[in-house]
């Protein structure tokens, strides 16, 4: 009995030691294999997992808007009172759901260029109202006319057109009109070839953004999806100093192995500048 017990203990110790040795060998080997697979699959080229998800983003991307609704337009126009506004929102749209187009690889500098089709779908469940909600806002066409054409004679003509079109410094427009465009009655009377449609993002739907040229990661996965140029430029001349540089990705994807201490940079073509995000905390989503 003593021998059997000792043999069992020795056998268990030997097996444990062997497993420990194999574990010590296989764990780093396993990590190496995993990293090798990741490095292969994150490259933005035909046939990889990353390329398929990159061409048409699988994750839903949303853009939210808050609108400042003017509460005292008459007091402002009649008495030059301070403007009182009420912030309303969010109004949410799903964007970046269309597949990239004109995808072209450049093996010389390990980049891939593409066009991003624009599209926006309103998401009522993530919004406080509908696209038909009305807002009192500044009439951009009327407000800008005096600054664009300071000549006194021209301003007399413009004022007559403003009165004829029944326009004023403020106007009531729906969310859809403000964002995606409306025909301005004042501009429609201007006897010159001017654009008569006004909108913060007009034109948007059925247009494309780019050309983007990003690194595909073949030479270094730390550069995957990082923008090299936008419309052939690395600076856009809209902002001063660093803000004008095109840095980071387009926010739809980032290189792998991101650390919490890293600052994620991305470029927004809507505001023509780079911005960044910092890690603050972790969270979990529980599904019932």
C-alpha positions as CSV (number, residue, x, y, z in Angstrom):
1,X,0.0,0.0,0.0
2,X,2.9,2.4,0.9
3,X,4.6,1.6,-2.4
4,X,1.4,2.2,-4.4
5,X,0.8,5.5,-2.6
6,X,4.4,6.7,-3.2
7,X,4.3,5.6,-6.8
8,X,1.0,7.6,-7.2
9,X,2.5,10.7,-5.7
10,X,5.7,10.4,-7.8
11,X,3.7,9.8,-11.0
12,X,1.5,12.8,-10.2
13,X,4.5,15.0,-9.6
14,X,6.2,13.8,-12.8
15,X,3.0,14.5,-14.8
16,X,2.6,17.9,-13.2
17,X,6.2,18.8,-14.0
18,X,5.9,17.7,-17.6
19,X,2.7,19.7,-18.0
20,X,4.3,22.7,-16.5
21,X,7.3,22.4,-18.9
22,X,4.9,22.0,-21.9
23,X,2.8,24.9,-20.7
24,X,5.9,27.1,-20.3
25,X,6.9,26.2,-23.9
26,X,3.5,26.2,-25.5
27,X,2.1,29.4,-24.0
28,X,4.7,31.7,-25.7
29,X,4.4,29.6,-28.9
30,X,0.7,30.0,-28.8
31,X,1.0,33.8,-28.3
32,X,3.4,33.9,-31.2
33,X,0.9,32.0,-33.4
34,X,-2.0,34.2,-32.4
35,X,0.0,37.4,-33.0
36,X,1.2,36.0,-36.4
37,X,-2.4,35.3,-37.4
38,X,-3.6,38.7,-36.3
39,X,-0.8,40.4,-38.2
40,X,-1.8,38.5,-41.3
41,X,-5.6,39.0,-41.0
42,X,-5.6,42.8,-40.1
43,X,-3.8,43.8,-43.4
44,X,-6.2,45.6,-45.7
45,X,-6.0,43.5,-48.8
46,X,-8.3,41.1,-50.6
47,X,-8.9,37.8,-48.6
48,X,-8.2,39.0,-45.1
49,X,-10.8,39.2,-42.3
50,X,-10.1,42.9,-41.7
51,X,-10.5,43.8,-45.4
52,X,-14.0,42.4,-45.6
53,X,-15.1,44.3,-42.5
54,X,-13.3,47.4,-43.6
55,X,-14.9,47.6,-47.1
56,X,-18.3,47.6,-45.5
57,X,-18.3,48.4,-41.8
58,X,-20.0,45.7,-39.7
59,X,-20.4,48.0,-36.7
60,X,-23.2,50.5,-36.7
61,X,-21.9,54.1,-36.7
62,X,-24.1,56.9,-35.6
63,X,-24.0,60.7,-35.9
64,X,-26.0,62.8,-33.5
65,X,-27.1,66.4,-33.7
66,X,-28.2,69.0,-31.1
67,X,-29.9,72.1,-32.5
68,X,-30.1,75.5,-30.8
69,X,-33.6,76.8,-31.0
70,X,-34.0,80.6,-30.8
71,X,-36.6,81.5,-28.2
72,X,-36.9,85.3,-28.7
73,X,-36.4,86.2,-32.4
74,X,-38.7,89.2,-32.4
75,X,-37.0,90.8,-29.4
76,X,-33.6,90.3,-31.1
77,X,-34.7,91.9,-34.3
78,X,-36.7,94.8,-32.7
79,X,-34.7,95.6,-29.6
80,X,-31.3,94.0,-30.4
81,X,-31.8,91.8,-27.3
82,X,-29.4,89.0,-26.4
83,X,-30.4,85.8,-28.1
84,X,-32.0,83.2,-25.9
85,X,-31.6,79.6,-27.1
86,X,-32.8,76.2,-26.1
87,X,-30.7,73.1,-26.9
88,X,-32.7,70.3,-28.4
89,X,-31.4,66.8,-29.2
90,X,-30.0,64.3,-29.8
91,X,-31.3,63.6,-33.3
92,X,-29.5,60.5,-34.5
93,X,-28.6,59.2,-37.9
94,X,-26.9,56.0,-39.0
95,X,-24.0,56.7,-41.3
96,X,-21.1,54.9,-43.0
97,X,-23.2,51.9,-43.9
98,X,-22.4,51.9,-47.6
99,X,-19.4,49.9,-48.9
100,X,-16.3,51.7,-50.0
101,X,-15.8,52.3,-53.8
102,X,-12.9,52.5,-56.2
103,X,-10.6,50.6,-53.9
104,X,-7.1,50.6,-55.4
105,X,-4.0,49.1,-53.8
106,X,-0.6,50.7,-54.3
107,X,2.2,48.2,-53.5
108,X,4.9,50.8,-53.9
109,X,4.0,52.6,-50.6
110,X,1.7,49.9,-49.1
111,X,-1.4,52.1,-49.2
112,X,-4.9,51.6,-50.5
113,X,-7.1,54.4,-51.8
114,X,-10.9,54.6,-51.9
115,X,-14.1,56.7,-52.0
116,X,-16.6,56.6,-49.1
117,X,-20.2,56.9,-50.3
118,X,-22.3,59.2,-48.1
119,X,-25.7,58.3,-46.7
120,X,-27.7,59.0,-43.6
121,X,-30.7,57.1,-42.2
122,X,-32.7,58.7,-39.4
123,X,-33.0,56.6,-36.2
124,X,-36.2,57.6,-34.4
125,X,-35.5,55.2,-31.5
126,X,-32.3,57.1,-30.7
127,X,-33.8,60.6,-31.2
128,X,-35.9,63.0,-29.1
129,X,-38.2,63.8,-32.0
130,X,-38.6,63.5,-35.7
131,X,-37.1,65.0,-38.8
132,X,-40.3,67.2,-39.1
133,X,-39.5,69.0,-35.8
134,X,-39.4,72.8,-36.3
135,X,-36.7,75.1,-35.1
136,X,-36.3,78.9,-35.2
137,X,-32.8,79.6,-36.4
138,X,-30.7,82.3,-38.1
139,X,-31.4,82.8,-41.7
140,X,-27.9,82.2,-43.1
141,X,-28.6,83.6,-46.6
142,X,-30.0,86.9,-45.2
143,X,-27.4,87.2,-42.5
144,X,-24.5,86.6,-44.9
145,X,-25.7,88.9,-47.7
146,X,-24.7,92.1,-46.1
147,X,-21.2,90.9,-45.3
148,X,-20.6,89.4,-48.8
149,X,-21.9,92.5,-50.6
150,X,-21.0,95.6,-48.5
151,X,-21.7,98.0,-51.4
152,X,-24.6,100.4,-50.4
153,X,-26.3,100.2,-53.7
154,X,-26.1,96.4,-53.8
155,X,-27.5,96.2,-50.3
156,X,-30.5,98.3,-51.3
157,X,-31.2,95.8,-54.0
158,X,-30.7,92.9,-51.7
159,X,-33.0,94.4,-49.1
160,X,-35.8,94.8,-51.7
161,X,-35.3,91.1,-52.6
162,X,-35.4,90.1,-48.9
163,X,-38.7,92.0,-48.4
164,X,-40.2,90.6,-51.7
165,X,-39.4,87.0,-50.6
166,X,-40.9,87.7,-47.1
167,X,-37.6,86.6,-45.6
168,X,-36.1,87.9,-42.3
169,X,-33.1,87.5,-40.0
170,X,-34.7,84.4,-38.5
171,X,-36.7,81.6,-40.0
172,X,-38.5,78.4,-39.0
173,X,-37.2,75.2,-40.6
174,X,-37.5,71.5,-40.0
175,X,-34.6,69.4,-38.9
176,X,-34.5,67.7,-42.3
177,X,-34.3,71.1,-44.1
178,X,-31.6,72.5,-41.8
179,X,-29.4,69.4,-42.2
180,X,-30.0,68.2,-45.8
181,X,-31.1,71.4,-47.6
182,X,-34.0,73.6,-48.6
183,X,-34.7,76.1,-51.4
184,X,-34.2,79.5,-50.1
185,X,-36.9,82.0,-51.3
186,X,-34.5,85.0,-51.1
187,X,-31.7,83.4,-53.0
188,X,-34.2,82.2,-55.6
189,X,-34.9,85.9,-56.5
190,X,-31.3,86.9,-56.8
191,X,-30.7,87.8,-60.5
192,X,-27.3,86.1,-60.6
193,X,-26.2,82.4,-61.0
194,X,-26.1,81.5,-57.3
195,X,-26.9,78.2,-55.5
196,X,-30.4,78.5,-54.1
197,X,-30.3,75.4,-51.9
198,X,-29.0,75.9,-48.3
199,X,-28.3,73.2,-45.8
200,X,-25.6,72.4,-43.2
201,X,-24.7,69.2,-45.0
202,X,-26.0,69.8,-48.5
203,X,-25.3,68.0,-50.7
204,X,-24.8,64.7,-48.7
205,X,-26.9,61.7,-49.8
206,X,-25.8,60.2,-53.1
207,X,-22.4,61.9,-52.9
208,X,-18.9,60.5,-52.0
209,X,-16.2,61.5,-49.6
210,X,-12.6,61.3,-50.6
211,X,-10.4,60.3,-52.2
212,X,-8.8,58.7,-49.0
213,X,-5.4,57.1,-49.2
214,X,-4.6,55.0,-46.1
215,X,-1.9,52.5,-45.1
216,X,-2.8,48.9,-45.6
217,X,-0.5,47.6,-42.9
218,X,1.7,45.3,-45.0
219,X,4.9,46.9,-43.9
220,X,3.7,47.7,-40.3
221,X,0.3,46.7,-38.7
222,X,0.7,49.7,-36.4
223,X,-0.2,51.9,-39.5
224,X,-3.3,49.9,-40.5
225,X,-6.1,52.3,-41.7
226,X,-4.1,55.4,-40.8
227,X,-4.7,58.1,-43.4
228,X,-1.7,59.1,-45.6
229,X,-3.6,61.7,-47.7
230,X,-7.1,63.1,-48.1
231,X,-7.9,64.4,-51.6
232,X,-4.2,64.2,-52.2
233,X,-3.3,66.5,-49.3
234,X,-1.8,66.1,-45.8
235,X,-2.8,69.6,-44.8
236,X,-6.1,71.4,-45.7
237,X,-5.3,75.1,-45.0
238,X,-8.5,75.6,-42.9
239,X,-7.0,75.7,-39.4
240,X,-3.8,77.0,-37.9
241,X,-0.8,74.8,-36.9
242,X,-1.4,71.2,-35.7
243,X,-5.2,71.3,-36.1
244,X,-4.8,71.5,-39.9
245,X,-2.9,68.3,-40.2
246,X,-4.6,65.1,-41.3
247,X,-3.8,62.5,-38.6
248,X,-5.2,59.1,-37.5
249,X,-7.9,57.0,-39.2
250,X,-11.4,57.9,-40.5
251,X,-12.7,56.6,-37.1
252,X,-14.3,53.5,-38.7
253,X,-11.3,51.3,-37.8
254,X,-8.0,51.5,-35.9
255,X,-4.7,49.5,-35.8
256,X,-4.7,46.3,-33.5
257,X,-3.2,46.0,-30.1
258,X,-4.4,49.4,-28.9
259,X,-3.4,50.2,-25.3
260,X,-5.6,52.1,-22.8
261,X,-2.9,54.7,-22.5
262,X,-3.0,55.5,-26.2
263,X,-4.7,58.5,-27.7
264,X,-6.8,57.5,-30.6
265,X,-6.7,60.1,-33.4
266,X,-9.1,60.4,-36.3
267,X,-9.9,62.8,-39.1
268,X,-13.4,64.2,-39.6
269,X,-14.0,65.5,-43.1
270,X,-17.2,67.3,-42.0
271,X,-15.1,69.7,-39.9
272,X,-11.9,69.3,-42.0
273,X,-9.7,68.6,-39.0
274,X,-8.2,65.9,-36.8
275,X,-9.6,65.2,-33.3
276,X,-8.9,62.6,-30.7
277,X,-10.3,60.5,-27.9
278,X,-8.9,59.3,-24.6
279,X,-9.8,56.1,-22.6
280,X,-11.7,57.0,-19.5
281,X,-13.4,53.8,-18.2
282,X,-14.6,50.3,-19.1
283,X,-18.2,49.3,-19.3
284,X,-20.3,46.2,-20.1
285,X,-23.5,45.7,-21.8
286,X,-25.9,43.1,-20.3
287,X,-28.4,41.4,-22.7
288,X,-31.4,39.7,-21.2
